[in-house]
């Protein structure tokens, strides 16, 4: 799984299962944003909107559970 970690000017940092990866910003779709799950296809790198939504929901649920412990 590739996660867009951060945007740094004309470069992006992607976290992969194997570690970090730095790429030129123009290799990603213009609407890609931090936290998006990315996939690679023959057409290039794409945002996996379904996986991104699931991941954001999982993180929100974990955060909600942590806050309810107080």
Backbone bond lengths (Angstrom), bond angles and torsions (degrees), N, CA, C in turn:
res aa  C-N    CA-C-N  psi(-1)  N-CA   C-N-CA  omega(-1)  CA-C   N-CA-C  phi
1 X - - - 1.451 - - 1.529 108.62 -
2 X 1.306 115.82 136.97 1.456 122.31 175.18 1.525 109.06 -109.35
3 X 1.336 116.20 131.46 1.457 122.20 177.94 1.527 108.01 -121.56
4 X 1.320 116.89 128.96 1.459 120.56 176.14 1.522 107.85 -72.84
5 X 1.327 116.50 106.15 1.458 122.29 -175.65 1.520 111.61 -78.53
6 X 1.339 116.26 -50.96 1.461 118.16 -178.30 1.522 111.68 -161.19
7 X 1.328 113.57 157.48 1.453 122.35 176.46 1.529 107.21 -103.61
8 X 1.299 117.10 131.09 1.463 121.75 179.70 1.527 108.30 -130.68
9 X 1.326 115.68 84.45 1.455 120.24 -178.69 1.518 110.95 65.01
10 X 1.328 116.83 -120.41 1.461 120.10 -179.48 1.523 112.27 -93.26
11 X 1.337 116.91 13.25 1.469 123.23 178.47 1.521 109.39 -121.52
12 X 1.337 115.93 157.47 1.460 121.86 173.85 1.522 108.31 -128.62
13 X 1.317 115.29 150.28 1.464 121.18 175.37 1.514 106.86 -112.94
14 X 1.317 115.03 125.62 1.460 122.53 -178.57 1.516 108.45 -116.32
15 X 1.331 116.28 133.89 1.458 121.48 174.36 1.516 108.19 -94.66
16 X 1.318 116.24 127.70 1.460 122.07 178.21 1.522 108.66 -118.62
17 X 1.307 116.32 174.57 1.463 120.43 176.60 1.525 110.88 -63.67
18 X 1.322 117.01 -24.69 1.461 121.89 -178.08 1.525 112.95 -94.49
19 X 1.330 118.58 -7.11 1.467 121.71 -178.68 1.513 110.84 134.34
20 X 1.331 116.16 -157.92 1.455 121.36 -177.38 1.517 112.63 -88.47
21 X 1.316 114.86 154.59 1.454 122.35 179.89 1.524 106.90 -142.75
22 X 1.324 116.93 134.67 1.461 121.38 178.05 1.520 108.84 -115.00
23 X 1.336 115.85 131.80 1.460 121.98 -178.02 1.525 110.21 -134.81
24 X 1.336 116.83 159.92 1.467 119.43 171.37 1.531 110.36 -65.91
25 X 1.316 117.03 141.02 1.468 122.33 -178.32 1.528 111.89 -57.27
26 X 1.326 117.54 -35.44 1.463 120.64 -175.99 1.521 113.40 -67.73
27 X 1.342 118.92 -10.00 1.463 120.44 176.97 1.529 112.14 -80.09
28 X 1.324 117.08 -11.86 1.460 121.22 179.27 1.522 110.10 -102.22
29 X 1.337 116.90 158.65 1.466 119.48 175.45 1.536 109.55 -60.99
30 X 1.320 118.21 148.01 1.459 120.96 -177.49 1.528 113.75 -61.07
31 X 1.334 118.14 -25.72 1.463 120.70 -178.49 1.526 113.45 -91.72
32 X 1.336 118.61 3.98 1.471 121.07 179.49 1.523 109.49 -65.88
33 X 1.339 114.88 138.53 1.462 119.57 180.00 1.520 110.57 -136.32
34 X 1.318 115.31 165.55 1.456 120.98 -177.80 1.520 110.54 -55.75
35 X 1.328 115.49 135.59 1.456 121.53 179.80 1.512 113.72 94.98
36 X 1.328 117.90 -12.00 1.463 120.40 179.86 1.526 111.37 -68.12
37 X 1.330 115.19 144.11 1.456 121.91 172.15 1.526 106.31 -87.61
38 X 1.331 116.20 131.27 1.454 121.44 -176.69 1.513 110.38 -113.18
39 X 1.314 114.94 152.66 1.458 121.48 175.43 1.516 108.97 -134.99
40 X 1.308 115.93 153.07 1.456 121.18 179.65 1.519 109.47 -109.36
41 X 1.322 116.33 130.29 1.457 122.09 178.54 1.527 108.24 -129.97
42 X 1.310 116.10 179.07 1.463 120.37 176.70 1.524 110.85 -62.58
43 X 1.341 117.63 -26.11 1.459 122.04 179.31 1.529 112.63 -82.45
44 X 1.321 117.56 -10.17 1.468 121.54 -178.85 1.514 111.15 125.08
45 X 1.309 115.97 -159.64 1.456 122.30 -179.09 1.525 108.59 -89.00
46 X 1.329 115.94 130.86 1.458 122.41 -178.57 1.518 109.94 -126.16
47 X 1.330 116.50 155.17 1.466 121.62 173.30 1.525 107.42 -83.04
48 X 1.326 116.77 127.73 1.466 122.35 175.63 1.527 106.51 -89.46
49 X 1.320 116.47 92.96 1.461 120.62 -173.39 1.527 112.90 -64.45
50 X 1.317 117.34 -36.31 1.472 120.02 179.85 1.530 110.18 -67.31
51 X 1.332 117.22 -45.74 1.470 120.80 179.38 1.527 110.85 -66.10
52 X 1.328 116.57 -36.59 1.471 120.12 177.65 1.521 110.20 -63.65
53 X 1.322 117.90 -44.86 1.467 121.80 179.77 1.525 110.97 -62.32
54 X 1.344 116.81 -43.40 1.474 120.32 178.31 1.530 110.55 -61.81
55 X 1.326 116.21 -44.77 1.462 120.69 -178.67 1.530 110.90 -63.70
56 X 1.317 117.06 -44.32 1.472 120.17 178.71 1.529 110.84 -62.73
57 X 1.337 117.27 -38.57 1.462 121.16 178.40 1.533 110.59 -65.73
58 X 1.325 117.37 -43.25 1.466 121.28 178.40 1.521 111.05 -61.12
59 X 1.323 116.83 -42.46 1.467 120.80 179.54 1.522 110.28 -65.87
60 X 1.335 117.27 -42.86 1.466 121.05 178.58 1.527 110.64 -61.42
61 X 1.318 117.36 -40.46 1.464 121.26 179.06 1.525 111.09 -65.89
62 X 1.313 117.67 -42.74 1.474 120.90 177.20 1.521 110.58 -61.18
63 X 1.330 116.40 -43.24 1.455 121.18 179.15 1.538 110.65 -62.82
64 X 1.336 115.51 -42.90 1.466 119.98 179.36 1.535 110.66 -61.19
65 X 1.339 116.80 -42.96 1.463 120.92 179.68 1.538 110.89 -64.31
66 X 1.335 116.58 -40.88 1.465 120.03 179.05 1.525 111.03 -63.28
67 X 1.326 116.47 -43.29 1.455 120.17 -179.27 1.524 112.21 -66.81
68 X 1.333 117.48 -30.86 1.463 120.67 -177.94 1.527 111.69 -75.03
69 X 1.324 117.88 -13.45 1.472 120.99 178.94 1.512 112.88 -76.31
70 X 1.304 118.45 -16.86 1.479 121.71 -176.78 1.493 112.51 -71.98
